[in-house]
């Protein structure tokens, strides 16, 4: 315990001393983050290399321990594994520094993170099993690397409000430290104690109004270290299911990164493009101040920490209940954030909109196959009529060469209608008419037009040949309205 006190107190004091010194120097040489009036909420330039005093305080605390003649104790996680994390952590730290200064491309940062994850895996940070079944080495490597990359970027994404990322990191570090002490894993405790002290000391200057920011060097480093500690936390049974407790400890940043990916996927936006819809932005939009947002998310981190510790100490037959309660609490929290994407997706699924959209896509696929199989204009026209009917159109008209086919599929009774005209080559076209009070069209109009155009174009030449009589006269206009009108 004396070793842990030396490490935590020394790192805290070093962070308290080094942070303002670094801040003043960075400000003097212009190493600052400038406001942009959009995503960045600060009003004046603020130094953004906070990872440097944190890393310095963390490493120097072990030097202080050595001066006092202390040694890091052994434990279930051998300290050699923890030492092996330092080189890949240095890669992450340097990548963050370069990004703070040069603005690296996402692919460059991802490459560095994959390399660091591979190095950490080789050092012994490994997820090795799932539900008691040993994983193949390639799958174990992929799962571990993906976990480390997710943790690393999660803290980077949530670093958008003064004191948020550092405070969330402090909660997660303290939770890991408590779990390590409960497991009597003194080596892991010795690795986390100085990080807790460094973050607490740094938070003195990073809380709103912040005079220094973490920057990518700080947020990426914290995420990578906590991701690695999370795997070591469950090293006795480092399974995918066993990672639930560390996941709860990192609930807020991991939830934020998952929500961001899903939101951007649903909106068909680039996954790595920044936006102003993170959890802290949503809370700000609801009228909370920066301090209120931070305190709210600190409270959420405290709840996650309690669930995490509870899961670590409960017997196996209670673990499922703990996980279910945690998921229910998380779901309630997400609902209160008011994300339109998830609300609309839920409405579509419950109201059958998803099934109707899927059915529309299947109708178009069937149209492509059936139209390609038809061997004359009459057969193609039948396929086009059937497709229009299934999609809910009231009338369809097709001009191919000199021939014109048209048909009323449903009775509109004089109701207002709208039409969709799809131009084809050589002034040909397909025209659909739909009643304005019909059920909403659950397919993208541009997708419908593209499929119709592409499918007909593939057979256009042959159809025009068949559409003429032997003496070159046009096929007369077809009218199937009477036969099909309801």
ChimeraX attribute file (.defattr): number of C-alpha atoms within 10 A of each C-alpha:
attribute: neighborCount
match mode: 1-to-1
recipient: residues
	/A:1	11
	/A:2	8
	/A:3	19
	/A:4	22
	/A:5	15
	/A:6	20
	/A:7	31
	/A:8	25
	/A:9	18
	/A:10	23
	/A:11	33
	/A:12	26
	/A:13	17
	/A:14	22
	/A:15	30
	/A:16	23
	/A:17	15
	/A:18	19
	/A:19	28
	/A:20	18
	/A:21	12
	/A:22	17
	/A:23	23
	/A:24	15
	/A:25	13
	/A:26	18
	/A:27	17
	/A:28	11
	/A:29	9
	/A:30	13
	/A:31	18
	/A:32	21
	/A:33	20
	/A:34	16
	/A:35	14
	/A:36	12
	/A:37	9
	/A:38	9
	/A:39	13
	/A:40	13
	/A:41	14
	/A:42	19
	/A:43	10
	/A:44	11
	/A:45	16
	/A:46	20
	/A:47	24
	/A:48	25
	/A:49	26
	/A:50	27
	/A:51	26
	/A:52	22
	/A:53	27
	/A:54	31
	/A:55	22
	/A:56	16
	/A:57	31
	/A:58	27
	/A:59	17
	/A:60	18
	/A:61	26
	/A:62	23
	/A:63	15
	/A:64	15
	/A:65	19
	/A:66	12
	/A:67	9
	/A:68	11
	/A:69	9
	/A:70	16
	/A:71	11
	/A:72	18
	/A:73	16
	/A:74	15
	/A:75	15
	/A:76	17
	/A:77	22
	/A:78	16
	/A:79	18
	/A:80	12
	/A:81	19
	/A:82	21
	/A:83	11
	/A:84	17
	/A:85	24
	/A:86	17
	/A:87	14
	/A:88	24
	/A:89	24
	/A:90	15
	/A:91	18
	/A:92	30
	/A:93	23
	/A:94	19
	/A:95	21
	/A:96	26
	/A:97	23
	/A:98	15
	/A:99	18
	/A:100	18
	/A:101	15
	/A:102	9
	/A:103	11
	/A:104	15
	/A:105	9
	/A:106	11
	/A:107	10
	/A:108	11
	/A:109	18
	/A:110	15
	/A:111	11
	/A:112	18
	/A:113	26
	/A:114	18
	/A:115	16
	/A:116	24
	/A:117	29
	/A:118	19
	/A:119	20
	/A:120	25
	/A:121	23
	/A:122	14
	/A:123	18
	/A:124	19
	/A:125	28
	/A:126	25
	/A:127	29
	/A:128	23
	/A:129	20
	/A:130	16
	/A:131	11
	/A:132	13
	/A:133	9
	/A:134	13
	/A:135	17
	/A:136	10
	/A:137	13
	/A:138	8
	/A:139	14
	/A:140	20
	/A:141	20
	/A:142	17
	/A:143	18
	/A:144	24
	/A:145	26
	/A:146	15
	/A:147	21
	/A:148	28
	/A:149	20
	/A:150	20
	/A:151	26
	/A:152	26
	/A:153	23
	/A:154	27
	/A:155	30
	/A:156	24
	/A:157	21
	/A:158	23
	/A:159	23
	/A:160	21
	/A:161	23
	/A:162	25
	/A:163	27
	/A:164	27
	/A:165	30
	/A:166	27
	/A:167	23
	/A:168	27
	/A:169	26
	/A:170	23
	/A:171	23
	/A:172	30
	/A:173	29
	/A:174	20
	/A:175	26
	/A:176	29
	/A:177	25
	/A:178	18
	/A:179	23
	/A:180	25
	/A:181	16
	/A:182	14
	/A:183	17
	/A:184	14
	/A:185	21
	/A:186	24
	/A:187	22
	/A:188	29
	/A:189	29
	/A:190	27
	/A:191	24
	/A:192	27
	/A:193	26
	/A:194	28
	/A:195	29
	/A:196	28
	/A:197	29
	/A:198	31
	/A:199	31
	/A:200	24
	/A:201	24
	/A:202	32
	/A:203	25
	/A:204	17
	/A:205	21
	/A:206	24
	/A:207	20
	/A:208	16
	/A:209	13
	/A:210	17
	/A:211	20
	/A:212	29
	/A:213	30
	/A:214	29
	/A:215	24
	/A:216	29
	/A:217	27
	/A:218	28
	/A:219	27
	/A:220	29
	/A:221	30
	/A:222	33
	/A:223	27
	/A:224	29
	/A:225	24
	/A:226	25
	/A:227	24
	/A:228	27
	/A:229	25
	/A:230	28
	/A:231	25
	/A:232	27
	/A:233	26
	/A:234	25
	/A:235	19
	/A:236	12
	/A:237	18
	/A:238	21
	/A:239	23
	/A:240	20
	/A:241	15
	/A:242	23
	/A:243	20
	/A:244	19
	/A:245	26
	/A:246	27
	/A:247	22
	/A:248	25
	/A:249	29
	/A:250	29
	/A:251	23
	/A:252	24
	/A:253	29
	/A:254	21
	/A:255	18
	/A:256	19
	/A:257	21
	/A:258	13
	/A:259	18
	/A:260	21
	/A:261	15
	/A:262	14
	/A:263	19
	/A:264	17
	/A:265	13
	/A:266	11
	/A:267	11
	/A:268	9
	/A:269	11
	/A:270	10
	/A:271	13
	/A:272	11
	/A:273	9
	/A:274	12
	/A:275	12
	/A:276	13
	/A:277	18
	/A:278	23
	/A:279	24
	/A:280	23
	/A:281	19
	/A:282	17
	/A:283	21
	/A:284	17
	/A:285	13
	/A:286	12
	/A:287	10
	/A:288	15
	/A:289	12
	/A:290	22
	/A:291	17
	/A:292	13
	/A:293	22
	/A:294	23
	/A:295	15
	/A:296	15
	/A:297	19
	/A:298	20
	/A:299	14
	/A:300	18
	/A:301	25
	/A:302	17
	/A:303	16
	/A:304	26
	/A:305	26
	/A:306	16
	/A:307	18
	/A:308	26
	/A:309	19
	/A:310	16
	/A:311	22
	/A:312	19
	/A:313	13
	/A:314	12
	/A:315	10
	/A:316	10
	/A:317	8
	/A:318	12
	/A:319	15
	/A:320	13
	/A:321	12
	/A:322	16
	/A:323	17
	/A:324	11
	/A:325	12
	/A:326	17
	/A:327	13
	/A:328	12
	/A:329	14
	/A:330	16
	/A:331	11
	/A:332	10
	/A:333	12
	/A:334	16
	/A:335	12
	/A:336	10
	/A:337	17
	/A:338	13
	/A:339	16
	/A:340	11
	/A:341	15
	/A:342	16
	/A:343	11
	/A:344	12
	/A:345	14
	/A:346	14
	/A:347	13
	/A:348	15
	/A:349	12
	/A:350	11
	/A:351	11
	/A:352	12
	/A:353	17
	/A:354	16
	/A:355	14
	/A:356	17
	/A:357	16
	/A:358	13
	/A:359	16
	/A:360	20
	/A:361	17
	/A:362	12
	/A:363	16
	/A:364	20
	/A:365	13
	/A:366	14
	/A:367	21
	/A:368	19
	/A:369	12
	/A:370	16
	/A:371	23
	/A:372	15
	/A:373	12
	/A:374	15
	/A:375	13
	/A:376	16
	/A:377	21
	/A:378	14
	/A:379	14
	/A:380	20
	/A:381	19
	/A:382	14
	/A:383	21
	/A:384	21
	/A:385	21
	/A:386	16
	/A:387	20
	/A:388	22
	/A:389	16
	/A:390	13
	/A:391	18
	/A:392	19
	/A:393	23
	/A:394	21
	/A:395	23
	/A:396	25
	/A:397	21
	/A:398	21
	/A:399	17
	/A:400	21
	/A:401	21
	/A:402	15
	/A:403	18
	/A:404	19
	/A:405	20
	/A:406	20
	/A:407	20
	/A:408	22
	/A:409	25
	/A:410	17
	/A:411	14
	/A:412	19
	/A:413	7
	/A:414	7
	/A:415	11
	/A:416	10
	/A:417	14
	/A:418	10
	/A:419	15
	/A:420	14
	/A:421	14
	/A:422	17
	/A:423	15
	/A:424	19
	/A:425	12
	/A:426	8
	/A:427	9
	/A:428	16
	/A:429	19
	/A:430	22
	/A:431	15
	/A:432	18
	/A:433	20
	/A:434	24
	/A:435	20
	/A:436	13
	/A:437	10
	/A:438	13
	/A:439	10
	/A:440	9
	/A:441	14
	/A:442	16
	/A:443	16
	/A:444	11
	/A:445	11
	/A:446	10
	/A:447	12
	/A:448	14
	/A:449	17
	/A:450	11
	/A:451	16
	/A:452	21
	/A:453	18
	/A:454	13
	/A:455	16
	/A:456	21
	/A:457	14
	/A:458	12
	/A:459	17
	/A:460	18
	/A:461	12
	/A:462	13
	/A:463	19
	/A:464	15
	/A:465	14
	/A:466	15
	/A:467	21
	/A:468	16
	/A:469	11
	/A:470	9
	/A:471	6
	/A:472	10
	/A:473	11
	/A:474	14
	/A:475	15
	/A:476	13
	/A:477	12
	/A:478	12
	/A:479	14
	/A:480	13
	/A:481	15
	/A:482	10
	/A:483	10
	/A:484	12
	/A:485	14
	/A:486	10
